[in-house]
Amino acid sequence: MKTKELIDEIQKLPVKKRIFVIERTMQLMRKQEERDQMTTAADTLYEDYKADKELTQFTNLDFENFYEAR
């Protein structure tokens, strides 16, 4: 469906449904933007984490047993 056709179809909807379409579209766009930003950040920092052992020193504890103090 082309953009103009999509807009024409949305305009035929009642106002409440149009608002729903807009809100849902904005939510999806925000989620995608967050995913894109996280991916970019991970890609940017990947080499640092590979090379700098200080950034990953606590990962040595990942396989140790953890006991919660109560």
PDB file with one MODEL, atoms N, CA, C and O in Angstrom:
MODEL        1
ATOM      1  N   MET A   1       0.838  -1.172   0.000  1.00  0.00           N
ATOM      2  CA  MET A   1       0.000   0.000   0.000  1.00  0.00           C
ATOM      3  C   MET A   1       0.890   1.243   0.000  1.00  0.00           C
ATOM      4  O   MET A   1       1.852   1.327   0.763  1.00  0.00           O
ATOM      5  N   LYS A   2       0.572   2.168  -0.828  1.00  0.00           N
ATOM      6  CA  LYS A   2       1.354   3.402  -0.924  1.00  0.00           C
ATOM      7  C   LYS A   2       0.975   4.344   0.214  1.00  0.00           C
ATOM      8  O   LYS A   2      -0.086   4.206   0.824  1.00  0.00           O
ATOM      9  N   THR A   3       1.845   5.290   0.487  1.00  0.00           N
ATOM     10  CA  THR A   3       1.635   6.230   1.583  1.00  0.00           C
ATOM     11  C   THR A   3       0.334   6.987   1.444  1.00  0.00           C
ATOM     12  O   THR A   3      -0.416   7.113   2.412  1.00  0.00           O
ATOM     13  N   LYS A   4       0.053   7.492   0.259  1.00  0.00           N
ATOM     14  CA  LYS A   4      -1.187   8.254   0.046  1.00  0.00           C
ATOM     15  C   LYS A   4      -2.410   7.386   0.310  1.00  0.00           C
ATOM     16  O   LYS A   4      -3.374   7.844   0.924  1.00  0.00           O
ATOM     17  N   GLU A   5      -2.379   6.143  -0.145  1.00  0.00           N
ATOM     18  CA  GLU A   5      -3.497   5.231   0.092  1.00  0.00           C
ATOM     19  C   GLU A   5      -3.681   4.975   1.587  1.00  0.00           C
ATOM     20  O   GLU A   5      -4.801   4.938   2.095  1.00  0.00           O
ATOM     21  N   LEU A   6      -2.571   4.802   2.265  1.00  0.00           N
ATOM     22  CA  LEU A   6      -2.613   4.555   3.702  1.00  0.00           C
ATOM     23  C   LEU A   6      -3.224   5.749   4.438  1.00  0.00           C
ATOM     24  O   LEU A   6      -4.080   5.573   5.305  1.00  0.00           O
ATOM     25  N   ILE A   7      -2.793   6.942   4.098  1.00  0.00           N
ATOM     26  CA  ILE A   7      -3.331   8.159   4.709  1.00  0.00           C
ATOM     27  C   ILE A   7      -4.817   8.299   4.401  1.00  0.00           C
ATOM     28  O   ILE A   7      -5.601   8.659   5.279  1.00  0.00           O
ATOM     29  N   ASP A   8      -5.205   8.020   3.178  1.00  0.00           N
ATOM     30  CA  ASP A   8      -6.620   8.095   2.814  1.00  0.00           C
ATOM     31  C   ASP A   8      -7.456   7.132   3.659  1.00  0.00           C
ATOM     32  O   ASP A   8      -8.550   7.481   4.103  1.00  0.00           O
ATOM     33  N   GLU A   9      -6.946   5.938   3.877  1.00  0.00           N
ATOM     34  CA  GLU A   9      -7.666   4.947   4.678  1.00  0.00           C
ATOM     35  C   GLU A   9      -7.750   5.391   6.137  1.00  0.00           C
ATOM     36  O   GLU A   9      -8.787   5.220   6.778  1.00  0.00           O
ATOM     37  N   ILE A  10      -6.678   5.953   6.660  1.00  0.00           N
ATOM     38  CA  ILE A  10      -6.682   6.434   8.045  1.00  0.00           C
ATOM     39  C   ILE A  10      -7.687   7.566   8.206  1.00  0.00           C
ATOM     40  O   ILE A  10      -8.374   7.643   9.225  1.00  0.00           O
ATOM     41  N   GLN A  11      -7.777   8.428   7.230  1.00  0.00           N
ATOM     42  CA  GLN A  11      -8.717   9.553   7.297  1.00  0.00           C
ATOM     43  C   GLN A  11     -10.177   9.083   7.324  1.00  0.00           C
ATOM     44  O   GLN A  11     -11.051   9.813   7.791  1.00  0.00           O
ATOM     45  N   LYS A  12     -10.436   7.899   6.839  1.00  0.00           N
ATOM     46  CA  LYS A  12     -11.798   7.361   6.851  1.00  0.00           C
ATOM     47  C   LYS A  12     -12.205   6.831   8.230  1.00  0.00           C
ATOM     48  O   LYS A  12     -13.389   6.621   8.497  1.00  0.00           O
ATOM     49  N   LEU A  13     -11.227   6.622   9.091  1.00  0.00           N
ATOM     50  CA  LEU A  13     -11.510   6.078  10.417  1.00  0.00           C
ATOM     51  C   LEU A  13     -12.135   7.135  11.319  1.00  0.00           C
ATOM     52  O   LEU A  13     -11.938   8.332  11.111  1.00  0.00           O
ATOM     53  N   PRO A  14     -12.897   6.687  12.332  1.00  0.00           N
ATOM     54  CA  PRO A  14     -13.382   7.630  13.332  1.00  0.00           C
ATOM     55  C   PRO A  14     -12.192   8.221  14.109  1.00  0.00           C
ATOM     56  O   PRO A  14     -11.111   7.634  14.141  1.00  0.00           O
ATOM     57  N   VAL A  15     -12.402   9.362  14.720  1.00  0.00           N
ATOM     58  CA  VAL A  15     -11.316  10.084  15.395  1.00  0.00           C
ATOM     59  C   VAL A  15     -10.608   9.219  16.439  1.00  0.00           C
ATOM     60  O   VAL A  15      -9.378   9.209  16.493  1.00  0.00           O
ATOM     61  N   LYS A  16     -11.359   8.497  17.266  1.00  0.00           N
ATOM     62  CA  LYS A  16     -10.732   7.662  18.302  1.00  0.00           C
ATOM     63  C   LYS A  16      -9.784   6.631  17.693  1.00  0.00           C
ATOM     64  O   LYS A  16      -8.699   6.395  18.223  1.00  0.00           O
ATOM     65  N   LYS A  17     -10.181   6.033  16.610  1.00  0.00           N
ATOM     66  CA  LYS A  17      -9.324   5.030  15.972  1.00  0.00           C
ATOM     67  C   LYS A  17      -8.112   5.680  15.313  1.00  0.00           C
ATOM     68  O   LYS A  17      -7.030   5.092  15.294  1.00  0.00           O
ATOM     69  N   ARG A  18      -8.282   6.886  14.774  1.00  0.00           N
ATOM     70  CA  ARG A  18      -7.134   7.601  14.201  1.00  0.00           C
ATOM     71  C   ARG A  18      -6.116   7.918  15.286  1.00  0.00           C
ATOM     72  O   ARG A  18      -4.911   7.764  15.090  1.00  0.00           O
ATOM     73  N   ILE A  19      -6.619   8.364  16.434  1.00  0.00           N
ATOM     74  CA  ILE A  19      -5.725   8.665  17.558  1.00  0.00           C
ATOM     75  C   ILE A  19      -4.991   7.401  17.986  1.00  0.00           C
ATOM     76  O   ILE A  19      -3.792   7.441  18.265  1.00  0.00           O
ATOM     77  N   PHE A  20      -5.708   6.276  18.040  1.00  0.00           N
ATOM     78  CA  PHE A  20      -5.072   5.009  18.392  1.00  0.00           C
ATOM     79  C   PHE A  20      -3.954   4.665  17.410  1.00  0.00           C
ATOM     80  O   PHE A  20      -2.863   4.271  17.821  1.00  0.00           O
ATOM     81  N   VAL A  21      -4.227   4.815  16.116  1.00  0.00           N
ATOM     82  CA  VAL A  21      -3.218   4.515  15.089  1.00  0.00           C
ATOM     83  C   VAL A  21      -1.986   5.400  15.283  1.00  0.00           C
ATOM     84  O   VAL A  21      -0.854   4.925  15.191  1.00  0.00           O
ATOM     85  N   ILE A  22      -2.208   6.671  15.547  1.00  0.00           N
ATOM     86  CA  ILE A  22      -1.091   7.606  15.743  1.00  0.00           C
ATOM     87  C   ILE A  22      -0.286   7.234  16.982  1.00  0.00           C
ATOM     88  O   ILE A  22       0.943   7.178  16.934  1.00  0.00           O
ATOM     89  N   GLU A  23      -0.985   6.977  18.101  1.00  0.00           N
ATOM     90  CA  GLU A  23      -0.291   6.626  19.343  1.00  0.00           C
ATOM     91  C   GLU A  23       0.513   5.341  19.186  1.00  0.00           C
ATOM     92  O   GLU A  23       1.665   5.263  19.614  1.00  0.00           O
ATOM     93  N   ARG A  24      -0.091   4.352  18.581  1.00  0.00           N
ATOM     94  CA  ARG A  24       0.605   3.061  18.396  1.00  0.00           C
ATOM     95  C   ARG A  24       1.812   3.228  17.482  1.00  0.00           C
ATOM     96  O   ARG A  24       2.870   2.653  17.735  1.00  0.00           O
ATOM     97  N   THR A  25       1.659   4.003  16.435  1.00  0.00           N
ATOM     98  CA  THR A  25       2.772   4.258  15.516  1.00  0.00           C
ATOM     99  C   THR A  25       3.911   4.956  16.238  1.00  0.00           C
ATOM    100  O   THR A  25       5.076   4.611  16.036  1.00  0.00           O
ATOM    101  N   MET A  26       3.591   5.932  17.077  1.00  0.00           N
ATOM    102  CA  MET A  26       4.621   6.647  17.841  1.00  0.00           C
ATOM    103  C   MET A  26       5.338   5.709  18.815  1.00  0.00           C
ATOM    104  O   MET A  26       6.557   5.789  18.973  1.00  0.00           O
ATOM    105  N   GLN A  27       4.583   4.823  19.466  1.00  0.00           N
ATOM    106  CA  GLN A  27       5.201   3.849  20.375  1.00  0.00           C
ATOM    107  C   GLN A  27       6.195   2.965  19.625  1.00  0.00           C
ATOM    108  O   GLN A  27       7.312   2.738  20.090  1.00  0.00           O
ATOM    109  N   LEU A  28       5.783   2.475  18.472  1.00  0.00           N
ATOM    110  CA  LEU A  28       6.658   1.611  17.685  1.00  0.00           C
ATOM    111  C   LEU A  28       7.897   2.355  17.214  1.00  0.00           C
ATOM    112  O   LEU A  28       8.992   1.795  17.186  1.00  0.00           O
ATOM    113  N   MET A  29       7.722   3.625  16.841  1.00  0.00           N
ATOM    114  CA  MET A  29       8.861   4.425  16.401  1.00  0.00           C
ATOM    115  C   MET A  29       9.842   4.658  17.551  1.00  0.00           C
ATOM    116  O   MET A  29      11.056   4.599  17.358  1.00  0.00           O
ATOM    117  N   ARG A  30       9.307   4.925  18.755  1.00  0.00           N
ATOM    118  CA  ARG A  30      10.175   5.119  19.926  1.00  0.00           C
ATOM    119  C   ARG A  30      10.955   3.849  20.248  1.00  0.00           C
ATOM    120  O   ARG A  30      12.156   3.901  20.513  1.00  0.00           O
ATOM    121  N   LYS A  31      10.273   2.714  20.225  1.00  0.00           N
ATOM    122  CA  LYS A  31      10.948   1.440  20.504  1.00  0.00           C
ATOM    123  C   LYS A  31      12.059   1.190  19.492  1.00  0.00           C
ATOM    124  O   LYS A  31      13.162   0.785  19.861  1.00  0.00           O
ATOM    125  N   GLN A  32      11.771   1.429  18.229  1.00  0.00           N
ATOM    126  CA  GLN A  32      12.776   1.221  17.186  1.00  0.00           C
ATOM    127  C   GLN A  32      13.962   2.161  17.386  1.00  0.00           C
ATOM    128  O   GLN A  32      15.113   1.756  17.224  1.00  0.00           O
ATOM    129  N   GLU A  33      13.682   3.407  17.736  1.00  0.00           N
ATOM    130  CA  GLU A  33      14.747   4.378  17.972  1.00  0.00           C
ATOM    131  C   GLU A  33      15.620   3.942  19.148  1.00  0.00           C
ATOM    132  O   GLU A  33      16.844   4.055  19.088  1.00  0.00           O
ATOM    133  N   GLU A  34      14.992   3.442  20.221  1.00  0.00           N
ATOM    134  CA  GLU A  34      15.753   2.953  21.368  1.00  0.00           C
ATOM    135  C   GLU A  34      16.635   1.772  20.971  1.00  0.00           C
ATOM    136  O   GLU A  34      17.805   1.711  21.349  1.00  0.00           O
ATOM    137  N   ARG A  35      16.069   0.832  20.207  1.00  0.00           N
ATOM    138  CA  ARG A  35      16.852  -0.324  19.744  1.00  0.00           C
ATOM    139  C   ARG A  35      18.034   0.130  18.890  1.00  0.00           C
ATOM    140  O   ARG A  35      19.149  -0.369  19.042  1.00  0.00           O
ATOM    141  N   ASP A  36      17.778   1.077  17.994  1.00  0.00           N
ATOM    142  CA  ASP A  36      18.849   1.583  17.129  1.00  0.00           C
ATOM    143  C   ASP A  36      19.953   2.249  17.953  1.00  0.00           C
ATOM    144  O   ASP A  36      21.137   2.058  17.679  1.00  0.00           O
ATOM    145  N   GLN A  37      19.562   3.034  18.965  1.00  0.00           N
ATOM    146  CA  GLN A  37      20.545   3.705  19.815  1.00  0.00           C
ATOM    147  C   GLN A  37      21.360   2.696  20.621  1.00  0.00           C
ATOM    148  O   GLN A  37      22.571   2.852  20.772  1.00  0.00           O
ATOM    149  N   MET A  38      20.694   1.662  21.139  1.00  0.00           N
ATOM    150  CA  MET A  38      21.402   0.633  21.906  1.00  0.00           C
ATOM    151  C   MET A  38      22.369  -0.138  21.006  1.00  0.00           C
ATOM    152  O   MET A  38      23.485  -0.455  21.418  1.00  0.00           O
ATOM    153  N   THR A  39      21.947  -0.433  19.803  1.00  0.00           N
ATOM    154  CA  THR A  39      22.819  -1.133  18.865  1.00  0.00           C
ATOM    155  C   THR A  39      24.037  -0.291  18.523  1.00  0.00           C
ATOM    156  O   THR A  39      25.160  -0.794  18.490  1.00  0.00           O
ATOM    157  N   THR A  40      23.812   0.983  18.272  1.00  0.00           N
ATOM    158  CA  THR A  40      24.913   1.890  17.957  1.00  0.00           C
ATOM    159  C   THR A  40      25.872   1.990  19.132  1.00  0.00           C
ATOM    160  O   THR A  40      27.088   1.959  18.943  1.00  0.00           O
ATOM    161  N   ALA A  41      25.335   2.110  20.352  1.00  0.00           N
ATOM    162  CA  ALA A  41      26.177   2.204  21.545  1.00  0.00           C
ATOM    163  C   ALA A  41      26.992   0.924  21.734  1.00  0.00           C
ATOM    164  O   ALA A  41      28.183   0.984  22.039  1.00  0.00           O
ATOM    165  N   ALA A  42      26.357  -0.220  21.554  1.00  0.00           N
ATOM    166  CA  ALA A  42      27.070  -1.490  21.710  1.00  0.00           C
ATOM    167  C   ALA A  42      28.162  -1.629  20.663  1.00  0.00           C
ATOM    168  O   ALA A  42      29.273  -2.058  20.974  1.00  0.00           O
ATOM    169  N   ASP A  43      27.856  -1.275  19.438  1.00  0.00           N
ATOM    170  CA  ASP A  43      28.865  -1.350  18.379  1.00  0.00           C
ATOM    171  C   ASP A  43      30.032  -0.412  18.653  1.00  0.00           C
ATOM    172  O   ASP A  43      31.190  -0.754  18.415  1.00  0.00           O
ATOM    173  N   THR A  44      29.710   0.778  19.157  1.00  0.00           N
ATOM    174  CA  THR A  44      30.742   1.774  19.441  1.00  0.00           C
ATOM    175  C   THR A  44      31.671   1.312  20.550  1.00  0.00           C
ATOM    176  O   THR A  44      32.880   1.533  20.479  1.00  0.00           O
ATOM    177  N   LEU A  45      31.118   0.670  21.575  1.00  0.00           N
ATOM    178  CA  LEU A  45      31.918   0.289  22.747  1.00  0.00           C
ATOM    179  C   LEU A  45      32.522  -1.113  22.655  1.00  0.00           C
ATOM    180  O   LEU A  45      33.304  -1.502  23.522  1.00  0.00           O
ATOM    181  N   TYR A  46      32.177  -1.857  21.641  1.00  0.00           N
ATOM    182  CA  TYR A  46      32.623  -3.245  21.533  1.00  0.00           C
ATOM    183  C   TYR A  46      34.143  -3.380  21.616  1.00  0.00           C
ATOM    184  O   TYR A  46      34.653  -4.203  22.376  1.00  0.00           O
ATOM    185  N   GLU A  47      34.850  -2.595  20.856  1.00  0.00           N
ATOM    186  CA  GLU A  47      36.315  -2.686  20.853  1.00  0.00           C
ATOM    187  C   GLU A  47      36.894  -2.338  22.217  1.00  0.00           C
ATOM    188  O   GLU A  47      37.864  -2.955  22.657  1.00  0.00           O
ATOM    189  N   ASP A  48      36.298  -1.345  22.893  1.00  0.00           N
ATOM    190  CA  ASP A  48      36.771  -0.994  24.233  1.00  0.00           C
ATOM    191  C   ASP A  48      36.630  -2.176  25.185  1.00  0.00           C
ATOM    192  O   ASP A  48      37.558  -2.481  25.934  1.00  0.00           O
ATOM    193  N   TYR A  49      35.493  -2.833  25.161  1.00  0.00           N
ATOM    194  CA  TYR A  49      35.271  -3.964  26.055  1.00  0.00           C
ATOM    195  C   TYR A  49      36.171  -5.152  25.699  1.00  0.00           C
ATOM    196  O   TYR A  49      36.578  -5.909  26.580  1.00  0.00           O
ATOM    197  N   LYS A  50      36.475  -5.311  24.428  1.00  0.00           N
ATOM    198  CA  LYS A  50      37.373  -6.384  24.024  1.00  0.00           C
ATOM    199  C   LYS A  50      38.791  -6.136  24.514  1.00  0.00           C
ATOM    200  O   LYS A  50      39.480  -7.076  24.910  1.00  0.00           O
ATOM    201  N   ALA A  51      39.233  -4.892  24.493  1.00  0.00           N
ATOM    202  CA  ALA A  51      40.628  -4.565  24.777  1.00  0.00           C
ATOM    203  C   ALA A  51      40.900  -4.177  26.227  1.00  0.00           C
ATOM    204  O   ALA A  51      41.995  -4.433  26.726  1.00  0.00           O
ATOM    205  N   ASP A  52      39.941  -3.571  26.914  1.00  0.00           N
ATOM    206  CA  ASP A  52      40.177  -3.042  28.255  1.00  0.00           C
ATOM    207  C   ASP A  52      39.631  -4.001  29.307  1.00  0.00           C
ATOM    208  O   ASP A  52      38.422  -4.059  29.532  1.00  0.00           O
ATOM    209  N   LYS A  53      40.520  -4.750  29.949  1.00  0.00           N
ATOM    210  CA  LYS A  53      40.113  -5.766  30.921  1.00  0.00           C
ATOM    211  C   LYS A  53      39.469  -5.151  32.163  1.00  0.00           C
ATOM    212  O   LYS A  53      38.721  -5.836  32.860  1.00  0.00           O
ATOM    213  N   GLU A  54      39.737  -3.892  32.453  1.00  0.00           N
ATOM    214  CA  GLU A  54      39.107  -3.245  33.612  1.00  0.00           C
ATOM    215  C   GLU A  54      37.599  -3.122  33.421  1.00  0.00           C
ATOM    216  O   GLU A  54      36.848  -3.125  34.397  1.00  0.00           O
ATOM    217  N   LEU A  55      37.162  -3.015  32.199  1.00  0.00           N
ATOM    218  CA  LEU A  55      35.731  -2.882  31.939  1.00  0.00           C
ATOM    219  C   LEU A  55      34.980  -4.192  32.115  1.00  0.00           C
ATOM    220  O   LEU A  55      33.761  -4.192  32.282  1.00  0.00           O
ATOM    221  N   THR A  56      35.695  -5.302  32.078  1.00  0.00           N
ATOM    222  CA  THR A  56      35.037  -6.611  32.158  1.00  0.00           C
ATOM    223  C   THR A  56      35.492  -7.436  33.349  1.00  0.00           C
ATOM    224  O   THR A  56      35.217  -8.635  33.398  1.00  0.00           O
ATOM    225  N   GLN A  57      36.177  -6.835  34.307  1.00  0.00           N
ATOM    226  CA  GLN A  57      36.730  -7.623  35.405  1.00  0.00           C
ATOM    227  C   GLN A  57      35.658  -8.293  36.255  1.00  0.00           C
ATOM    228  O   GLN A  57      35.909  -9.364  36.807  1.00  0.00           O
ATOM    229  N   PHE A  58      34.483  -7.705  36.379  1.00  0.00           N
ATOM    230  CA  PHE A  58      33.444  -8.328  37.187  1.00  0.00           C
ATOM    231  C   PHE A  58      32.768  -9.503  36.482  1.00  0.00           C
ATOM    232  O   PHE A  58      32.045 -10.262  37.128  1.00  0.00           O
ATOM    233  N   THR A  59      32.976  -9.671  35.202  1.00  0.00           N
ATOM    234  CA  THR A  59      32.385 -10.825  34.521  1.00  0.00           C
ATOM    235  C   THR A  59      33.030 -12.125  34.972  1.00  0.00           C
ATOM    236  O   THR A  59      32.474 -13.199  34.740  1.00  0.00           O
ATOM    237  N   ASN A  60      34.183 -12.051  35.606  1.00  0.00           N
ATOM    238  CA  ASN A  60      34.810 -13.255  36.166  1.00  0.00           C
ATOM    239  C   ASN A  60      33.938 -13.869  37.252  1.00  0.00           C
ATOM    240  O   ASN A  60      34.043 -15.063  37.532  1.00  0.00           O
ATOM    241  N   LEU A  61      33.086 -13.068  37.861  1.00  0.00           N
ATOM    242  CA  LEU A  61      32.209 -13.550  38.928  1.00  0.00           C
ATOM    243  C   LEU A  61      30.918 -14.160  38.396  1.00  0.00           C
ATOM    244  O   LEU A  61      30.131 -14.693  39.179  1.00  0.00           O
ATOM    245  N   ASP A  62      30.682 -14.100  37.121  1.00  0.00           N
ATOM    246  CA  ASP A  62      29.422 -14.552  36.544  1.00  0.00           C
ATOM    247  C   ASP A  62      29.087 -16.007  36.855  1.00  0.00           C
ATOM    248  O   ASP A  62      27.912 -16.342  37.004  1.00  0.00           O
ATOM    249  N   PHE A  63      30.074 -16.867  36.956  1.00  0.00           N
ATOM    250  CA  PHE A  63      29.802 -18.280  37.134  1.00  0.00           C
ATOM    251  C   PHE A  63      29.966 -18.741  38.576  1.00  0.00           C
ATOM    252  O   PHE A  63      29.864 -19.935  38.858  1.00  0.00           O
ATOM    253  N   GLU A  64      30.218 -17.815  39.487  1.00  0.00           N
ATOM    254  CA  GLU A  64      30.303 -18.166  40.901  1.00  0.00           C
ATOM    255  C   GLU A  64      28.913 -18.210  41.502  1.00  0.00           C
ATOM    256  O   GLU A  64      28.006 -17.506  41.058  1.00  0.00           O
ATOM    257  N   ASN A  65      28.755 -19.052  42.528  1.00  0.00           N
ATOM    258  CA  ASN A  65      27.468 -19.136  43.194  1.00  0.00           C
ATOM    259  C   ASN A  65      27.174 -17.830  43.926  1.00  0.00           C
ATOM    260  O   ASN A  65      28.068 -17.195  44.485  1.00  0.00           O
ATOM    261  N   PHE A  66      25.932 -17.458  43.909  1.00  0.00           N
ATOM    262  CA  PHE A  66      25.519 -16.223  44.571  1.00  0.00           C
ATOM    263  C   PHE A  66      24.504 -16.578  45.655  1.00  0.00           C
ATOM    264  O   PHE A  66      23.509 -17.257  45.401  1.00  0.00           O
ATOM    265  N   TYR A  67      24.775 -16.115  46.839  1.00  0.00           N
ATOM    266  CA  TYR A  67      23.878 -16.374  47.950  1.00  0.00           C
ATOM    267  C   TYR A  67      23.383 -15.042  48.488  1.00  0.00           C
ATOM    268  O   TYR A  67      24.167 -14.173  48.869  1.00  0.00           O
ATOM    269  N   GLU A  68      22.068 -14.904  48.508  1.00  0.00           N
ATOM    270  CA  GLU A  68      21.477 -13.663  48.983  1.00  0.00           C
ATOM    271  C   GLU A  68      21.475 -13.645  50.509  1.00  0.00           C
ATOM    272  O   GLU A  68      21.051 -14.610  51.144  1.00  0.00           O
ATOM    273  N   ALA A  69      21.944 -12.561  51.086  1.00  0.00           N
ATOM    274  CA  ALA A  69      21.918 -12.403  52.533  1.00  0.00           C
ATOM    275  C   ALA A  69      20.519 -11.975  52.952  1.00  0.00           C
ATOM    276  O   ALA A  69      19.934 -11.056  52.378  1.00  0.00           O
ATOM    277  N   ARG A  70      20.005 -12.645  53.944  1.00  0.00           N
ATOM    278  CA  ARG A  70      18.646 -12.291  54.418  1.00  0.00           C
ATOM    279  C   ARG A  70      18.683 -11.879  55.848  1.00  0.00           C
ATOM    280  O   ARG A  70      17.646 -11.547  56.421  1.00  0.00           O
TER     281      ARG A  70
ENDMDL
END
